[in-house]
Amino acid sequence: MQLTAIRSVGERFTHVPLCNLQVKTGYVLVEKTKNGEIRKIPMNKKLTDTLEGAKKVSKSEYVFSEKEEPYGDVKTGWWTALKNAKIENFTFHGLRHTFGSRLGMAGVDLRTIKELMGHKDIKMTMRYSHPTPEHMKNTVKVLDRVTTIFTTEAKTPDFDKVVNMR
């Protein structure tokens, strides 16, 4: 989920047939989407390896199944996993926010994040991208380097007079 930003509803990853995994090309096709459009979602190595493993042990035509049918709901397993990990106040949908935020903090442009998340409007993507306080703190440190570069390059005999004028 976090590796693709697929929704828990709308684009049910639990309803992805094994034949829609295009491991060789690195894509997964999701046909049951919120807006009715088929999405071709790129997969990274971690997701490809995970899905290849799931594909090998699946006794169903679906990536994730229960009694040879797609999972109807992942909430029970989700809440159990959170409880066991002692994580509070985090929803399955929160993984989409994590996906958008991590890509944004890694420097991925909003348009690409928008496409990966399947949004029609970039305003929606902006609602999913939240820089952490630590990321913002580290980002402003760039100004220290930039300021040093500019002040070193701009230093002239008259520079101190210009800076100290009042």
Residue pairs with C-beta under 8 A, 6 or more apart in sequence:
1 8
1 13
1 92
1 95
1 96
1 99
2 95
2 98
2 99
3 43
3 44
3 46
3 47
3 50
3 99
4 13
4 28
4 41
4 43
4 47
4 99
4 116
5 95
5 96
5 99
5 100
5 116
5 117
5 118
6 12
6 13
6 30
6 41
7 34
7 93
7 96
8 74
8 75
8 92
8 93
9 34
10 32
10 33
10 34
11 30
11 32
11 33
11 34
11 39
11 118
12 32
12 70
13 30
13 63
13 64
14 62
14 63
14 64
14 65
14 70
14 71
14 72
14 74
15 32
15 62
15 70
16 28
16 29
16 30
16 62
16 63
16 64
17 61
17 62
17 63
18 55
18 58
18 60
18 61
18 62
18 63
19 61
20 28
20 29
20 30
20 31
21 28
21 51
21 52
21 55
21 63
22 28
22 29
23 43
23 48
23 51
23 52
23 55
26 42
26 43
26 48
27 40
27 41
27 42
27 43
28 40
28 41
28 43
28 47
28 51
29 38
29 39
29 40
29 41
30 38
30 39
30 41
31 38
33 39
33 118
34 118
35 118
35 120
39 118
41 116
42 116
43 51
51 63
54 63
54 64
55 63
58 64
58 65
59 65
59 68
60 68
60 69
60 70
61 68
62 69
62 70
62 71
64 70
64 71
65 71
66 72
74 92
75 92
78 92
82 88
82 90
96 117
96 128
97 128
97 130
99 116
99 117
99 128
100 113
100 117
100 125
100 128
100 129
100 130
101 128
101 129
101 130
101 131
101 132
103 112
103 113
103 116
103 129
104 110
104 113
104 129
104 130
104 131
105 131
105 132
105 135
110 122
110 125
110 126
110 129
111 122
113 125
113 128
113 129
114 121
114 122
114 124
114 125
117 124
117 125
117 128
119 125
119 128
131 139
